[in-house]
Amino acid sequence: MDVEIRKGKKNIVVKALVDSGASFSVFRHEVAEFLDIKIENGHAVYLEGIGGRILGYMHRLPVVIAGKKIVGKIVFSKEFHVSLNIIGRNNLFQPFWITFKEKEKSIEVTPCNP
């Protein structure tokens, strides 16, 4: 799914995987660098998963998902070595109805209160 992230006058639209098993939204450090965000200025958090434990830094940024503008909690990490960004449950799931359509291998994301 497309996610627009804003910082000051800069913005970027990136692809992200909706992951119901992820607690936090984790984006690649290149996204932060493009937006001129100093990653280490965020709140330090350790994330654990299948790949082990990584250090990340949480930032609160304006985002647009499915046409809805919200302030999202996004963790950026230089130790996140996968080729995709992840949308997790904490904060970015809350303003939406998210339907996983397994048979169709798709998802539907609808704002709760448009």
N, C-alpha and C positions, 0 to 999 in steps of 0.2 A: 504494500500500500504506500501511497505517497504521503510524506510528512513535510510540511514547510516549517522551518525553524527560523526565527528572527532574532537579530541582535543589533540594536541600534538601527542604522539605515541599511544594514546588510540582511539578506535572507538567502536561503538555499532550500531547494526541494530535493529530498532524498527518498529512496526506497527503504522500507523497513518491514521486517517480518513481525506479524502479530503473534506473540508467544504467550499463551495462557499459562504456561509453566514457569514463566519468568516473573519474579517479583518486581524488578526494576527495568526501566528502559535504558538500554546501553547503546551508545552510538560510537562509531569509530572516531578516533582522535582527529582525523583529517577534516571532519565536519566542524569541529571546534576551531581548528586552525584557520579554515576558510572564513569563519565568522569573527576572527581575531579574538577568540576567547582564550584566556590563559587558564588552562585546565586546572592547574594546582590552586587556583583561587576559589574553587568550589569546596564543598564539604567532603572530606575524605570518607570513603566507604569501602569495605572489602566485600566482594561478591564471590560466592562459591557456586560451582556448577560442575557439570561433567568434566570440563577441562581443567578443573582445579580452582585455585583462589587467585583473584586479581584485585589490584588496587585501582579504584576509580574515584572520580570527583563529581559530586552531584551539583548541578546548576538548575536554577529555575528560569525558564525562558519561554517567551511567547511562541506558541506553535499553532498550526492550523492542520486539523485532521478532519476529513470528510466535510469540509466547508465550515467547521466550527473552530473558533479561536478560543484557546485556553492557555493558561500558564502551566507548562509541563515541567515535571522533574525529570531531568535527563542526566545520566551518568556518562561521562567521557573517560576513556581509559586508553593509555598507550600500551597496556598489556592485553587488550582485547584484540586477539589475532584471528578474527574470522572476517569473511568478506561482506558481511551484512550488518545492518543496524537492527536492533530488537526493540519492539514496543512491549513493555511488561505491564502487569496489572496495576502497580502502585501509581495512582494519579491519572495515567493516560487512558485506562479502561473506564474509569468512573463516569465520565459525561456521555457515554455511548452505550447503545445496545449493540453487542457484538455477537453475531450468529455464525457459528462454524458450520458450513454445509459440507459435511464429510462426503456424501454421495457425489456432489458436484465438484469436490476438491476446491472449494472457494470459501470466502468469508464475506459477510455483509456488515458494514459499520454504519450505524445510523445514530445521529445525535439524539439524546434522550429528550431534550427540550430545545428544539431548533430556534 
